[in-house]
């Protein structure tokens, strides 16, 4: 797992060979025990939940 960015306690990472569960390019975002998987092309949430204000920071 490669960490791409860290800001405001949010950790954005990417797994090199993680194509079995999610078929589209995506990133994993962690914040205080919550984890969300975002699709890279369109920013849709593929899996997980996160507080709205932190989700908006990631989407920006």
Secondary structure, DSSP 8 states (H G I E B T S, - for coil): -EEEEEETTEEEEE-TT--SS--S-EEEEEETTEEEEEETTT--EEEE---HHHHHHHH-
